[in-house]
Amino acid sequence: MTIQNLNEATSVTTTAETACCGSECCGGNRTSHITLQEVAPVTIHEVVQQRYGAIASGQSASCCSDDCCNDTSQQVALYETAMLANLPVDVTGLSLGCGDPVSIAELKMGETVLDLGSGGGIDCFLAAERVGSTGYVIGVDMTLAMLEKANANKAKMGVNNVEFRRGNIETLPVVDNSVDVVMSNCVINLSPDKPAVFAGAFRVLKPGGRISISDIVTEGDFTSELRADMSKWAECVTGAIDTEIYTGMMRAAGFTQIAIVDKTVAEKIVAPQAGMPRIYSARITAIKPA
């Protein structure tokens, strides 16, 4: 899916402030309706960076009020308590995923792992424990404030086998055939060009490498009006696509043995509203053929 796929929509809704939720949820953000022709240079990437930059800097605590969508305490509950025992609150407090891709990745000592959209680093640090000192973890994120948080957490924890790089997940700053496992947690749905994300993940994986994803997917599609709401897109809502289309994109990129490990209704993460399809949090794995 690319930005051009939104052209059928008649308007794009953006918030006048950096808080992530709209006025119908949190009350107080002004909204403006502009046509897609008027949207440049306001891109999906920029709106997403605004939102996550605000979260990293403490201007926005989470998605929105916890009667509307998930707060960070609920996010941490996505992981088994024992997994988080060695992580400080500065890491767990920036857990913004929709599941646990680490547990299903079957990580082994000595492996190289890449995390797409690494945020504050929680999945990178969890992976680093599993691959050990002979392994290596790379986190890629486009939001400078998040990278600063992640590197501060890395220094605080004294972790030596994790590196954070700035970049877009559609154009990964990682060399070909260099990674054993690609992970991502509630980030691919944010991309305006998902086929490029899957193609990039396939490119950087070694033959026989694995991908482990937790993400928001749908059963059906959003109305064109909701799809064009960029503030909702930045909330991990309207960028989500149908599960069959999602796995079809993975297959088109070259992945095989695509498996939906589990799929649960995401009403606690995404508040239902008119014009929305059924929304799920899913964990998906696949293989790059050897």
Secondary structure, DSSP 4 states (H G I P E B T S, - for coil): --GGGGGG-S-EEEESSS-SS-HHHHS---EEEE-GGG-TT--HHHHHHHHHHHHHTTSS-SSS-TTTS--HHHHHTTS-GGGGTTS-HHHHTT---SS-SSTTS---TT-EEEEES-TTSHHHHHHHHHH-TT-EEEEEES-HHHHHHHHHHHHHHT--SEEEEE--TTS-SS-TT-EEEEEEES-GGG-S-HHHHHHHHHHHEEEEEEEEEEEEEEES---HHHHTBHHHHHTTSTT--BHHHHHHHHHHHT-EEEEEEEEEE-TTTS---TT--EEEEEEEEEE---
